[in-house]
Amino acid sequence: MAIQSLGYMVIGSDRLADWDDFATRLLGMQAVDRGGGLRAFRMDDRSQRLLVSDRAAPATIGWEVEDAAALDALAARLEAAGTPVARGSRALAAERQVADLILFQDPQGTRLEAFHGPVRADGPFVPGRAITGFRTGPLGMGHAVLHVADADALIPFYRDVLGFAVTDWSRHPYPLYFFHMNGRHHSFAMVGSGRSGLHHFMVELGALDDVGQGHDLARTEEGRLAFGLGRHTNDHMTSFYATTPSGFFVEYGWGARVIDPATWRAHETFDGPTLWGHERFHLPEEGRARMREIAMDAARRGVRAPDPRPGPFSSGCAWADAVIAQE
């Protein structure tokens, strides 16, 4: 598979100061001074994972490939499928902090980029608030989810042209398709809402307490908490959703399952998106009640997910982590 992971997100916004506060104080990312109408944020050893620009489109998704040969092969496959491809300029590559990149769009008009050679940071990651860290590495930055007018119409592009593998899908309460390209349950998904644009991107934390403390912070701001704390049925992640300064959401989670792409079999799911929680505070009461009832039905039927294995940043026990750190 040419595309390995979600490498970065680029957000277009003139609310740069608001993004500074949101990304560091709530999400715990590290701000990097880029200047010139740019705000860059680190999550790991990469020089940046999130870029906010007052010159960019509302949202651009950056997909990582292994090397220059893989990038050229992807460009050729896109062009053979009738998708126009442009090579990124040296200036754009420097802004994205990559060796080289290509630019293209999906059939709905979503701006996409593919790149290789991400720049590594000179120093260690220093979080914007006290968190254990983000789960990235081979799993990538996290996942991105799009609103789409017709999910079925976009499947051939993402599955057959880009090479994303279908993880699972559901038809209720709306069409939802999830795709993987590594061990992360999904790095990309589409919500058949009849709209277009970015629904959310997700970042995964190293400890459940990181998420809980982020949830407490989000609750202190009027309108910031979009989905309350809850757990998903398919990837088993415990998370909440916060409203960004641009109006879409960021899912802030912990404990997602890791799959084996070699043996995974795509399948339809029927339990709704949520095992418990995820109260939709952004919806009117009718919509909130509908989603609440779907979760309650799963609870009545005894639907459960296994407890997640401890992540790479935490044993799940604060005392044990302190002892290990001292030793």
Number of C-alpha atoms within 10 A of each C-alpha: 13 19 21 18 27 26 28 25 23 23 22 18 20 17 13 17 10 13 21 21 16 19 22 17 18 20 27 25 28 24 21 15 10 12 9 9 13 20 23 24 25 25 24 22 17 20 23 27 24 23 23 24 21 16 13 16 14 17 19 21 21 25 23 24 24 15 14 15 12 18 21 16 12 22 23 15 14 18 14 11 12 9 16 14 16 11 16 17 12 13 9 13 19 13 14 25 20 19 15 21 26 21 17 19 15 14 12 14 10 18 18 17 22 25 28 23 16 20 15 13 14 9 9 11 16 17 21 20 17 11 20 17 22 25 23 20 13 13 21 22 26 26 27 23 22 20 19 24 17 17 20 13 11 15 16 13 16 17 14 11 16 17 17 24 21 22 25 21 19 18 13 13 15 13 17 24 22 22 24 25 23 23 18 24 26 30 26 26 26 25 22 20 17 12 13 17 18 22 20 20 22 20 20 24 28 23 25 20 16 22 24 18 14 22 23 12 15 23 15 10 9 7 13 21 24 23 22 18 20 19 24 20 21 21 20 24 23 26 30 28 27 27 19 18 19 15 12 16 22 23 25 25 29 27 22 23 18 16 16 11 15 8 7 15 11 13 10 12 15 12 20 21 23 23 26 21 19 23 21 21 16 15 13 9 11 9 12 15 14 13 20 18 12 18 24 16 15 19 15 8 9 10 13 12 15 7 10 15 12 15 16 13 15 18 16 16 10 12 10 12 14 12 9 10 8 7 6
